[in-house]
Amino acid sequence: MNPFEHVLQWLNVRNIRLNQQQLNLIRDHTIIRTAKPKETLMGQDQVVEKFYFLNSGIIRLYRIHNGDDHTLGLVNSHEFLAAPQLVLSREVSTCGIETLTDVDLLEWDGDAFLKIKQLIPEVYTIELAVMARLLNWVQQNQIEMICFPAEKRYQLMLERQPEVVLNIPLKYIASYLGIHTDSLSRIRKGASAETSRSRPRE
């Protein structure tokens, strides 16, 4: 499969079109790579040196605070990870990104992105689209965390990200929902029982 297929779809959905010459330039400055589970892509409290596009696999956004590991986000869709502005300004990250499964990625460092940005004016529009997507994601997470009970948030995760629920340890899902793993087990049992009751009889 073309490793740029998903990122092109991401751009097309947002009506961002690049010509063949521009695409070739981006390809020349992109690293296509894989990573194994538990690999750190961005370190907490470290300078952001690279950003990525996730072609496949599952990653988590996390922060360790007072010795506790908090999962802030779980991503398995075709999305940019972090933002190019953080790389260009060499910001210190307040959280980390690690892989939970084998992943396929597109990777850019600051030098590569700066070269692309200097030669392709449309990249500014891509930057704005990435920031808008990140802001919408943060807002959605905040609303759901404040307004919805854990049962509702788990149900939404099942609907939106069934691959995540099936393929990562429950401790990360519980952490993301802000509950203990015992509470998550009860919620899962209740959801399974509800599904069984709602199935039509043979």
C-alpha positions as CSV (number, residue, x, y, z in Angstrom):
1,M,0.0,0.0,0.0
2,N,1.1,3.5,-0.7
3,P,2.4,4.9,2.7
4,F,1.2,8.3,1.8
5,E,-2.4,7.2,1.0
6,H,-3.9,8.0,4.4
7,V,-2.2,11.4,4.8
8,L,-3.5,12.4,1.4
9,Q,-7.0,11.3,2.4
10,W,-6.6,13.4,5.6
11,L,-5.7,16.4,3.4
12,N,-8.4,15.8,0.8
13,V,-11.1,15.7,3.5
14,R,-10.0,19.2,4.4
15,N,-9.9,20.4,0.8
16,I,-6.1,20.7,0.8
17,R,-4.7,19.8,-2.6
18,L,-1.1,19.4,-3.5
19,N,0.4,19.0,-7.0
20,Q,2.7,16.1,-8.0
21,Q,5.8,18.3,-7.7
22,Q,4.9,19.2,-4.1
23,L,4.1,15.6,-3.2
24,N,7.4,14.5,-4.5
25,L,9.2,17.1,-2.4
26,I,7.3,16.0,0.7
27,R,8.2,12.4,0.0
28,D,11.9,13.3,-0.3
29,H,11.9,14.7,3.2
30,T,9.7,12.1,4.9
31,I,11.0,9.1,6.8
32,I,8.8,6.0,6.5
33,R,9.3,3.9,9.7
34,T,7.8,1.3,12.0
35,A,8.0,1.0,15.8
36,K,7.5,-1.8,18.2
37,P,5.1,-1.6,21.3
38,K,6.3,0.5,24.2
39,E,8.5,2.7,22.1
40,T,8.6,6.4,23.2
41,L,7.9,8.7,20.2
42,M,7.8,11.9,22.3
43,G,9.2,12.2,25.8
44,Q,7.5,14.0,28.6
45,D,9.3,17.2,29.7
46,Q,11.7,16.8,26.7
47,V,12.2,19.1,23.6
48,V,9.9,18.0,20.8
49,E,12.2,17.0,17.9
50,K,9.8,15.1,15.6
51,F,6.2,14.8,14.7
52,Y,4.4,12.0,13.0
53,F,1.4,10.8,11.0
54,L,0.0,7.5,12.2
55,N,-0.7,5.1,9.3
56,S,-1.6,2.1,11.5
57,G,-1.4,0.8,15.1
58,I,-2.3,2.3,18.4
59,I,-0.5,5.0,20.4
60,R,-1.3,6.7,23.7
61,L,-0.7,10.2,25.0
62,Y,0.2,10.1,28.7
63,R,1.6,12.2,31.6
64,I,3.3,10.9,34.7
65,H,2.5,13.1,37.7
66,N,3.6,12.5,41.3
67,G,4.5,8.9,40.3
68,D,1.1,8.1,38.7
69,D,0.8,7.3,35.0
70,H,-2.2,9.1,33.4
71,T,-3.4,8.1,29.9
72,L,-4.7,11.3,28.3
73,G,-5.6,9.9,24.9
74,L,-5.7,6.7,22.8
75,V,-5.2,7.1,19.0
76,N,-5.7,4.4,16.4
77,S,-7.0,6.5,13.5
78,H,-5.0,8.1,10.7
79,E,-3.9,11.3,12.5
80,F,-1.0,13.6,13.0
81,L,0.8,13.1,16.3
82,A,1.9,16.3,17.9
83,A,2.1,19.5,15.8
84,P,4.8,20.9,13.5
85,Q,4.8,24.2,15.4
86,L,6.1,22.4,18.5
87,V,9.0,21.0,16.5
88,L,9.9,24.3,14.8
89,S,9.9,26.2,18.1
90,R,11.6,23.3,20.0
91,E,8.9,23.4,22.7
92,V,9.2,21.2,25.8
93,S,6.4,18.6,25.8
94,T,4.1,18.5,28.8
95,C,3.2,14.9,28.0
96,G,4.6,11.8,26.2
97,I,3.6,9.6,23.3
98,E,4.3,5.9,23.3
99,T,3.3,3.0,21.1
100,L,1.0,0.3,22.4
101,T,1.2,-2.0,19.4
102,D,3.3,-2.3,16.3
103,V,2.8,1.0,14.3
104,D,3.6,2.4,10.9
105,L,4.5,6.0,10.8
106,L,5.5,8.9,8.6
107,E,8.1,11.0,10.4
108,W,9.5,14.5,10.0
109,D,12.1,16.4,12.1
110,G,12.4,20.2,12.3
111,D,14.9,20.6,9.4
112,A,12.8,18.5,7.1
113,F,9.6,20.3,7.9
114,L,11.3,23.7,7.5
115,K,12.5,22.8,4.1
116,I,9.1,21.6,3.1
117,K,7.5,24.8,4.5
118,Q,9.8,27.1,2.7
119,L,9.1,25.5,-0.7
120,I,5.4,24.7,-0.4
121,P,3.1,27.7,0.8
122,E,0.2,25.3,1.2
123,V,1.9,23.8,4.3
124,Y,0.7,26.8,6.3
125,T,-2.9,25.6,5.6
126,I,-1.9,22.1,6.7
127,E,-0.5,23.5,10.0
128,L,-3.7,25.3,10.7
129,A,-5.7,22.2,10.0
130,V,-3.6,20.1,12.3
131,M,-4.0,22.7,15.1
132,A,-7.8,22.9,14.5
133,R,-8.0,19.1,14.7
134,L,-6.0,19.0,18.0
135,L,-8.1,21.8,19.5
136,N,-11.3,20.0,18.6
137,W,-10.0,16.7,20.1
138,V,-9.0,18.4,23.3
139,Q,-12.4,20.2,23.6
140,Q,-14.3,16.9,22.9
141,N,-12.3,15.1,25.6
142,Q,-12.9,17.8,28.1
143,I,-16.6,17.9,27.5
144,E,-17.0,14.2,27.8
145,M,-14.8,13.9,30.9
146,I,-16.8,16.5,32.7
147,C,-20.3,15.9,31.4
148,F,-20.5,12.1,30.8
149,P,-20.3,9.3,33.4
150,A,-17.6,6.6,32.9
151,E,-20.2,4.1,31.5
152,K,-21.2,6.6,28.7
153,R,-17.6,7.3,27.8
154,Y,-16.8,3.6,27.7
155,Q,-19.7,3.1,25.4
156,L,-18.5,5.9,23.1
157,M,-15.1,4.3,23.0
158,L,-16.6,0.9,22.0
159,E,-18.5,2.6,19.2
160,R,-15.6,4.8,18.0
161,Q,-12.5,2.7,18.7
162,P,-13.4,-1.0,19.0
163,E,-9.9,-2.0,18.0
164,V,-8.5,-0.1,21.0
165,V,-10.8,-1.9,23.4
166,L,-9.8,-5.3,22.0
167,N,-6.1,-4.8,21.6
168,I,-4.6,-2.9,24.5
169,P,-4.4,-3.7,28.3
170,L,-7.4,-2.6,30.3
171,K,-5.2,-0.5,32.6
172,Y,-4.8,2.1,29.9
173,I,-8.5,2.2,29.1
174,A,-9.3,2.6,32.8
175,S,-6.7,5.4,33.2
176,Y,-8.1,7.2,30.1
177,L,-11.7,7.0,31.6
178,G,-10.4,8.1,35.0
179,I,-11.5,5.1,36.9
180,H,-10.0,2.0,38.6
181,T,-9.6,-1.2,36.6
182,D,-12.1,-2.9,38.9
183,S,-14.7,-0.3,38.0
184,L,-13.9,-0.8,34.3
185,S,-14.5,-4.6,34.7
186,R,-17.9,-3.9,36.2
187,I,-18.8,-1.5,33.4
188,R,-17.7,-4.1,30.8
189,K,-19.8,-6.8,32.4
190,G,-22.8,-4.5,32.4
191,A,-22.2,-3.6,28.8
192,S,-21.9,-7.3,27.8
193,A,-25.1,-8.1,29.7
194,E,-27.0,-5.2,28.1
195,T,-25.8,-6.4,24.6
196,S,-27.0,-9.9,25.3
197,R,-30.5,-8.7,26.4
198,S,-30.8,-6.6,23.3
199,R,-30.0,-9.3,20.9
200,P,-33.1,-10.8,19.1
201,R,-34.0,-14.3,20.0
202,E,-33.3,-17.0,17.5
